[in-house]
Amino acid sequence: MNFKIKEIYLDNFKSFKDCRIKLDNFNVVVAPNNGGKSNLISALEFIASTFRYGLYRAIDEFGGLETIKNYRSSEEENITIGIKTYSSKFPFKTEKEDFIFRDIEYNIEFSFNKELKELNINAKGKFKIGKSSKKFRKFNFSIRKNKNEVVFGKDFYIPKKYRSLFNVLFINIDNLKDKNIEDLDELFLISIYLFIFLKEIYTYFINSTAIKNFSNYKSGDRLNKEGTNLASILDYLKGKHPEIFENISTSLIGIVDELEGIEIGYDTLGRSKLNFQERLSNKKTKFIPIDIVSDGTINLIATLTALYEPYSKTLIAIEEPERHLHLRAISYLMEEFRNISEEKQILITTQNSETLHNLDFKKDNLIFLFRDYEGNTKAITHRDIPRFKQKLKIYKNDIVELIKLEGLGYLGDYIGEEEEE
């Protein structure tokens, strides 16, 4: 995986207050009802929208400031969002030269209320010019912009010869000096590096009932959030990427009883229709319409389509992907999540016991969301809970029992311990 979101910081965004959420390749989020899972998905959607269209349009799309701001915060308090990223390799080509960037740590934090108040950026890494060159040059910069000033960090270093490249690629440093705070919104779009990756966050809440009701629905060239354009997306994959279509289709074998694959048909208006291939007792098969297929089967196909689509995706977030699924299908899906997460980050939310039983604590990142004593959402990963393995052993390594019987106690206590360490 070349690009990775390492951490998201949320302060006064919906139910979150001064909350750091550490991410890895495959992330599983668990929380009590009203613990903040849906608000985390909203935060991911807001970040993606900000880097696609700009901050102010993102605020409008979410219904205005009052709908995203923590109602416990005062009118004067800002909403702050921070994103820490890492890229092991990032090639970039200009008309004259080829560049290869490595080990880029790029962190951005922005605070806003009725307008953008402050923008902080820290970045470091190394780069070389030309494919044959072996010499890497280091770079680093730190910038803080508020309404009145721009402050550059003490260790600011970018070779002058390549300043214009960094202006376009990472942040428009020269323009930043002259811009008033009201004009800063466009800087979210100027940073090609962040634009390329952070706009490619996609969230899904697959709705099998809606897919059945709108099975002929066609919208966009990617699977939409509820999956209602599933048939048209699979039709496209069958024509342009038959190997992906075949992979999705054959996944049913051994996972869903009596079904051996999927096929695309067309209605009288030429719109795509999703049919399923059913195995008969006489070794023959017949195609059955989507209307009489189980919700779990549709959910599985839609989830796999979201994972396998041949488009660049930085992070895929899926709410409760195990809904309507049999135990065998959940186990299969969890393994697919791990495999795909080697190429793009995966985050799922869950309240399902079988999903939790399928966790691999060496590979997977379990994120606990919880409300603190003031009602704000906080987060901690299992890796940051001291003596987590020992606590788990007390419950015979049964994570479900550990959570159900509140064997970890108040999770807020561990956040203080983590900071001390």
N, C-alpha and C positions, 0 to 999 in steps of 0.2 A: 504494500500500500504506500503510494508516494505522498499522499496528503492525509493528514489526520487532525481532527479536532481533539485536543487533549483535555480542555476544560472549558466550561461555560459558567460565567458568573452572572447572577441575576439579583438585582436589588430593587425592590418596589415594583417589580413586574408581576402583575396579578397577585398570587398568594405568596410569592417568594420575597424574602428579606435577607440581604447579605448572605447569599447562598452560592456555594461553589459546587459544581457537579463535575466530577472527574469521569472522563470517557476513555474507553479502550476500543478494541476492534468490535467485539460483540458485547452489547450492554443489555442487561435485563433490569427493568425498573419495577419495583414492587412497593406498594403503599396501601394504607387503609383507605376505605372509601372517603372521598373528599380530602385525600392526602396531597394531591397536587399533580397526579400523573397527566391529566388532560392539560393542565396549565403548562407543564413542561413541553408537551407537543406543540402548544400554542407558541411558546417561546421559540422553538425551532422554526416554526412557520414564519414568525415575525422576523427572525434573523435572515432567513432566505429571501423574504419579500424586501427587506431593507437593502440587500445587496443586489437584488434584481432591479428595483425601481427607485430606490432612495428612501430615506427615513420618513419623510412627511407623507409620501404616498402609502407607505406601509402602515403608518398610524391611521390614515383614512380608511384603508382596507379593513382594519380591525375595529372600525366603528368609533374612532376617536380616542383621545387620551384617557378619558374617564373609564373606558372599558378595559384598558390594559394596566392601569395603575392600581397598585395595592390600596384598597380602600382604607386600610389602617394607617397609611402614611398621610402626612400633612400636605397641604396644597403647595407649600414651598419646596418640599423634598423632590429630588430628581429621580427619574427611572434610570438605572445604570445597567448596561449590558456589556459584558466582557467575553472575548473569545480568545483562547490560546490555541495556536495551531503549530503543526510541525510538518515539514516536507523533506523527505530524504533525498528527492531528486526532482528538479523542475527545469526542463529544457525550454529555452526561449530563443526564437530566431528573429533577427532583424534583416533588413535588405543587405547589409554589409557583412554581418558576422553572426555566428552561432554561439549562444551562451548556454552553459550548463550550471545551474545553481544546485547546491547541496546543503543538507542539514540546516534548512531555514526554520528558525523559530520566529514566528510573526504573531504578535499579540496586539489586539486592538480593544479599546474600551471607550464607550461613548455614553455620556449622560445627557438627558434631555428632560424637558418639562413641556412647556408650550412651545419651546424652541430648543435647538441643540445648544447645550451649555458648555460642554467640554469634550475634547477628543484626545485620547492618549494612544500613542503607538510606540511599541518597542519591537525592534527586529534585529536579527543577526544571522549570519550564515557565511557561506563562501561561494565563490563562482570562478569559472574558468572560461576562456574564450577559445573557440575552435575545438573540434572533436579530437584532434591529435594532441592538443596541449595537455600536459600533466600537472601544470602548476595552478593551484587554486589560490585566489586572493580572498581575504576576509573582508567582510563589511559589517557594520552595525550602526544603528541609529535609534534615537529615542526622541520623540516629539510630543509636546503637550501643547494643545491649543485651547485657549478659552476666549472669552469675549474680547479681552484686552491685549493678549500677547501670545506669542509663539515662543516656547522654550525648547531648545535643543539640548539633548543629554551631553554630559561631559565627554563621553567616549564616542561621540558622533564621528563616523568615518565612512565616506564613500569616495572612491577615486574620482577626481574632478572630471576626468575624461569620460566617465560613464554616468555623470549626474543626470543627464537627460534621459537615459535608459531607466534609471531608478525612479525618476519623476513619473514616467508612464507606467512602469511595471508595478511599483509598490505604493507610492503615494506622491502626489504632486507637491514636492517640498517647496519649490520656488513660489508657486502660486499660494501655498499655504500661508506664507509670510504676509501676503497682502490682503487676504480675504477677510471680510467681516464674518461674524458667526452666522448671520442669516444666510450666507452664501455657501456654507460648508457642506450642505446636504449633497451637493454634486460630487464631493470627494469620495463618497461611498461608491460611486460609479467609476471614478477615475482610476482607482486601484485595480488594475487588471488581475493581479495575483489573487486578491480576495474575491473579486467579481467572478473569476473562473470557478472557484471552489465553493464559496459559501452560498452562492445562488443555487447550487445543485444539492440542496437538502430537500428531500421529499418525504411527506408524511401520508399515511394511509390508515383508514378505518373501514375495512372492507365490509360492505353491506350486501349480503347474499340476496336478501329480499329485493332490494333495489336493482340488483343486477338482473334478477329474473324479470322484474317489471319493465326494465328498460334495456332488455337484451339486444335490441337493435340500435341502441343509442350510439351515436358517433360524435366524438368531440376530442380534438387535440391529437397529437401524435405520441402521447405518453398515457399510461394508465392514470386515470384521475383518482382522487382521494377515496371515493367509495367503490371504485372499480366498475362503474356503470357502463363504461365504454370497452369492457373486456373483450367482447366479440370482435370489434373492429381492430383492436390492438393485436389480438391473436391472428386475425386475417392478414394483417400487415406482416407479422413475424413469419407466418407460413410462406408468404411470397418472397420476402426479402432476407429472412434469416431462418431457413427451414430447419437448421440444426437446433436452434433454440426452441422452435415450435415442437420439434420431435422430443426434445428433452422434457418439456413441460407435459406433453401428451403421455409419454411413457411412464411418467412419475406415478400415474394412477395404478399401474400394474403392481400388485402385491400390497398396495396401500388401501385401495378402495375395492371392496368386493364386487365382482361381476363386471367391472368396467376396465376396458383395455386401452382407452385413449379418447381423444377429442377430434372433432372434425368441424370444418366451417361450411355452412350452407348459406343460402341467400333467400330473402323473402321476395314477394312480388315486386317490391320497389328497389330490389337490388342491394338491400342492406344486409350486412353480415349477421348470421345466426350461428350460435354455438350449439352444437350437438355432441352427444356422448356415445361412444361405441360400447354396446353391452354384449357380453359373451353369453350365448345360449347353450343349452344342454347338448345340442347336436353338433357342437363345435363351430357353429355358424355365429355370426354377429349381426346385430341390427343397431341402427342409430336411433337414439331417443332424444327428445327435445329437452332443453334446459329446465323447463317448467317442472318436470317430475324427478329431477336429480336432487339429492340431498343438499342442504345448505352447507354442510361441512365440505362436500366435494367442490362446490363452487368457491368457497372460501380458500381451499387449498390451491386451486388452479389460479385464482386471482393473486394470492400471495406469492406464488412462484413466478408469476408474470411480472410482478413488481420487482422481484429480485433479479430476474434474468434479462429484463429489457436491456438492449445493447447500447444504452446511452450512458454518458458520464453521470455518475451520481456519487457525491461525496459521502452522504449519510442517508440511510433509509430508516425511517421510524414507522413502526407499525403498532397500532393499538390492539391489544388482545388478539394476536393472530391465531390463537388456538381455539377460538370460538367454534362450536359445533364439531370439533375434530375428535376422532377416536384416539386412544392412547398410542396406537402404532403410528398414526399420522403425525401426532405431536412429536414423538421421538425422531421421526424422519425429518420433520421441519426444523427442529432444533439443530440437527446435524448440518442441514443445508445452510442455516444461518451462519454457523461457524465457518463453513467452506467459503461462502460469499464474503464474509467479513475479512478475509485475507486481501480482498481487492477494494472493498468499500465498507465503511462503518455501518453497523446494524444496531439499532436500538428498538427494543420491544417493551411494551408495558404488559403486565400480567397480574392476575389474581388466581391463576390456575395452579393447583397442586402438582399436576403431572409435569407442567412446564418447569416448575421449580425443582422437581425430582430429577429432571434431565440436565441440571446445571453441572458444569465441570468447573470447579472453583479454581483450578490452575489456569484455565483458559478464559473463562467468562468473567465479566465484570458485573456483579450484582450491586445495584444501586437502591438503597433504601431512601424513600422520601417519607417525611413525617412532619407533623405540626409541632412547633415548640410551644412553650407555655403561654406565649402571646398570640398564638394562632397562626403564625407565619410558617411557610414551608421551608424546610431545610433538607439537606441531602448528605449521605455518607455512603461510601462503598464498603463492601465486606472486607476489602484489603486494608482499610483504614480503621477497622474496629480491632483494638488490641485483644490478642488471645482469641480471635474468632474461631480458629480450629478447635481449641480446647472447649470453647462454649458449645460448638457444634457436636463434639463427641459426647457431651453430657446427654444429648438427645439422640444418641446412636446415629449421628451423622444425618439426621432427618431434618432438613432445612424447614420443611413445612411445620413440623412440631415445634421447632425453635421459634418460628414466627408466631404460630398460633398461641403458644403458651407464654409469649412475651419473654422468652429466655434471655434476650439481649437487654431488657430493661429499657430505660429512657435513652433513646439514641443520641439526644443532644449532649449527654455527658461525654460521649466519645469524641465529639468535635473539639472540645477543649483539650483533651489528651493528645489528639492528633497534632494540634498546633504546638503544644509543648515539646513533642518529640522532634 
